[in-house]
């Protein structure tokens, strides 16, 4: 049982940390992903409604502000994960879904109200995260994380 003994052995060090896991929670790596998201929004601004572009950029600004709170103290892991999931999954999925629908609905109006509603929900969630981070409210962060996962991932009960 050699794997249990590394704590007691002076001649061995603990196993190295997984560098990819660190990248997932590194605020600087997440900042780069926010910049990528902003480039995506700017690149597709001609196909997005103007209000959608503004709301998406407001969201990225809020996400960046959440990360900026880590300048004075370490950022709560829940906040880091919520920002990362929003910038890597929730926002891009929302925008790509709209762009796909917009491209396929040549003779009908695109679902602009639905896009704006989803962006509003993401902004509300990000604003709540920012308030929780500023107040260091772990329960609010966990609740907000559960809300986002429930809202933007498919239900286990959805069989279609």
SULSUL-V547314 format. One record per helix or strand. SS is the DSSP state (H for helix, E for strand). FROM is the first residue (numbers start at 1). LEN is the number of residues. If there is no record, write none. Layout:
ss | from | len
SS | FROM | LEN
SS | FROM | LEN
//
This chain:
ss | from | len
H | 2 | 3
H | 19 | 7
H | 27 | 17
H | 50 | 22
H | 77 | 28
H | 112 | 23
H | 138 | 15
//
